[in-house]
C-alpha cells in the first residue's frame, strides 16, 4: 500500500474547486459586457427620444 500524504487528495480537490470558481468568474466578464452594451444602447434611445422635437 503506497504511503499517501496527509493532504494529497484534499489538496487536489481544493485546486479543482479554485479552477472552477476562476472559470466561472472569467465567464461572467463577457456576460457583463453584453449587459453593458444593451444598457448603453437603451440609454442612447432614451436620450434620443427625450431630445426629439416631436410636439
C-alpha positions in Angstrom: 0.0 0.0 0.0 1.5 3.3 -1.1 2.1 5.9 1.6 -0.1 8.9 0.9 0.5 12.4 2.2 -2.0 13.7 4.7 -3.4 16.4 2.3 -2.9 14.6 -1.0 -6.5 14.2 -2.3 -7.8 17.2 -0.4 -5.2 19.5 -2.0 -6.3 18.2 -5.4 -10.0 18.8 -4.6 -9.2 22.3 -3.4 -7.3 23.1 -6.7 -10.2 21.9 -8.8 -12.6 24.0 -6.8 -10.4 27.1 -7.3 -10.2 26.4 -11.0 -14.0 26.0 -11.3 -14.6 29.3 -9.5 -11.9 31.1 -11.6 -13.6 29.8 -14.8 -17.0 30.9 -13.5 -15.6 34.4 -12.8 -14.0 34.6 -16.2 -17.2 33.6 -17.8 -19.1 36.5 -16.2 -16.9 39.1 -18.0 -18.5 38.6 -21.4 -22.0 38.4 -19.9 -21.4 41.7 -18.2 -20.1 43.2 -21.4 -23.3 42.2 -23.2 -25.4 43.7 -20.4 -23.4 46.9 -20.5 -23.8 47.2 -24.3 -27.5 46.7 -24.1 -27.8 49.3 -21.3 -25.8 51.8 -23.3 -28.0 51.2 -26.4 -31.1 51.7 -24.3 -29.7 54.9 -22.8 -29.0 56.3 -26.2 -32.5 55.5 -27.4 -34.0 57.2 -24.3 -31.8 60.3 -24.8 -32.8 60.5 -28.5 -36.5 60.3 -27.6 -36.1 63.0 -24.9 -34.2 65.3 -27.2 -36.6 64.9 -30.1 -38.6 67.9 -31.1 -41.8 66.0 -31.6 -44.7 68.0 -30.2 
